[in-house]
Amino acid sequence: MKLYRVAFALIVISAALLTVGCSSTENKPSTPAQPAAAAPPQKKEPVLYTGQEAFARMMGLALKWAPDAEPARVESVLTPETTGQDGKATIWRGYFVSPSRRATKTIVCSGSRQPDAPPFGVSPEGAEGAYNAASASLVFSHYLLKTDTDKAFEVAQQHGGEVLVKKDAQQPIIYVLLKDPKGNVPVWYVIYGASEKDRKGIGVINATTGAFVRAG
C-alpha cells in the first residue's frame, strides 16, 4: 500500500514539473528575428565601345533624326576609365549632316560612369547646327566604314606606334574618323596623345580596307 502511495506521489510530482516546464516555455517571449545584412552595393563598371560599335548606335539615332543623315566626323573622348590602347573608349561623339533638314546634329554614345560624363547610353547633344558647303564636303557614306578601331590600332602599332607605347605604358590614344579628300574614303586617325594638338604621332588607316595609309 505504501509503495502504491509513493508511486502515485512520484507521478503527480512529474506531471507538475512537466506542466511548469511547458508553461515557462510558452510564456517566454520570442526573440525577434534579426534583419538580414544588406548586401553591399555593386560598383557599376563602365562600358567600353570600339569605334564601329559606338558608331552603329549613333547612326541609328541619326537616321531617326533624319532618314538621309550621314556622318561627317566620329571621335573618341579620352577619360580616366581607359587609355584607348585597345581601340576602345567609354565616350564617342559623332557629327551628322542632313541635306533634307539643312542641318547638322551631334550625337553621343556614352558608357562612362564618370560624374561629369554625358548621360549613359546614346543621346543627342545640343541644338542642331548650321548646314553649309563646308559641312556638306565632309560627309561620307556610313556603308564605307568596315574597319574597326581595334584593327586600326593594331595596324598603327605596326607602323611606329609600338615604340611610343613601349616608352609610356599609359600612353593615351584617341581616334578620329574623317573623309580623306584624296581617296574620298573615310580614314581612322589613330592619335598617340591626349588631343590632336598634343600628340606624339598619328597613324592614318583606311577605314574601308584596313590598310595603312601614312603616318601623320
Buried (B, 14 or more C-beta within 10 A) or exposed (E): EEEEEEEEEEEEEEEEEEEEEEEEEEEEEEEEEEEEEEEEEEEEEBBBBBBBBBBBBBBEBBBEBBEEBBBBBBBBBBBEBBBBBBBBBBBBBBBBBBEEBEBBBBBBBBBBBEEEBBEBEBBBBEEBBEBEEEBBEBBBEBEBBEBBBBBBBBBBBEBBBEEBBEEEEEBBBBBBBBBBEEEEBBBBBBBBBBEEEEBBBBBBBBBBEBEBBEEB
